[in-house]
Amino acid sequence: MTKRNEVLNYLIQTYYKSDVSLASDITGCSVTQINDWLTGEIQPRKDTIDYFIHCVFTPEFKVIIEYGLFNQDKNVLTQIKDLLKGHEKSAGIYAFYDSAANLIYLGKASNLLTEIYDAIRREVHVAFPKGVENKPNKRHEIVRYISAYDVGKSLWVDYPKHVESLILRISKPLLNKNIGGLQKVLVAPD
């Protein structure tokens, strides 16, 4: 039977490029603790191995910007670059909010700058009631706040899609046409 320290060694070699400091930063375990597990001085618990696997396959989201103020009268591309602060090429999830901070659009991106810029310039497809004057034609006329989150790197390229789908199903933003889909869990009979 394989010892858990051998499994941990495999995970660190394969997914952390044998860098114990990197594994420590990502998992929160100390370098000393990880080295003790790797040498076999201490056998890691099953929960520890499960946690390392979780860290490998489910990256933690990081906030790039939350409720960053967007001004429709200023240059759109410049504002988005300023909000993303060096994360322009990151993969992530982004959200648009109206002036009352209501979520109105949610998207996923393999390149945040390009996809936020494209999404904010799209047409508004919402039917406004009769009598509403000065109806906005483009999303950037409605958006007042932007949030963006780095989803990290994952071996599962559809990970951001699943996160986006779940948020869409819960929040149902006004400007999203597709609300996402989830499969129902089948319960086995007792």
KABELMO-V731630 format. One record per pair of residues at least 24 apart in sequence whose C-alpha atoms are under 6 Angstrom apart, sorted by sequence separation. I is the first residue (numbers start at 1). J is the second residue. D is the distance in Angstrom with one decimal. If there is no record, write none. Layout:
# KABELMO-V731630
i: {I	I}
j: {J	J}
d: {D	D}
This chain:
# KABELMO-V731630
i: {88	88	9	5	5	5	98	98	99	97	98	96	97	97	96	96	95	95	94	94	93	93	92	92	92	105	72	104	103	104	105	104	105	70	69	70	69	68	67	68	67	67	66	65	65	64	64	63	62	62	61	61	59	57}
j: {112	113	38	37	38	43	142	143	144	143	144	143	144	145	145	146	146	147	147	148	148	149	149	150	151	173	141	173	173	174	175	175	176	144	144	145	145	145	145	146	146	147	147	147	148	148	149	149	149	150	150	151	152	154}
d: {5.4	4.7	5.8	5.6	5.4	6.0	5.8	4.9	5.2	5.6	5.1	5.9	6.0	5.0	5.9	4.8	5.7	5.1	5.5	4.2	5.9	5.3	5.4	4.5	4.9	5.3	5.9	4.5	5.7	5.0	5.2	5.5	5.6	4.8	6.0	5.2	4.7	5.2	4.9	5.1	5.1	5.1	4.2	5.1	5.3	5.4	5.2	4.7	5.5	5.1	5.6	4.6	5.5	5.9}
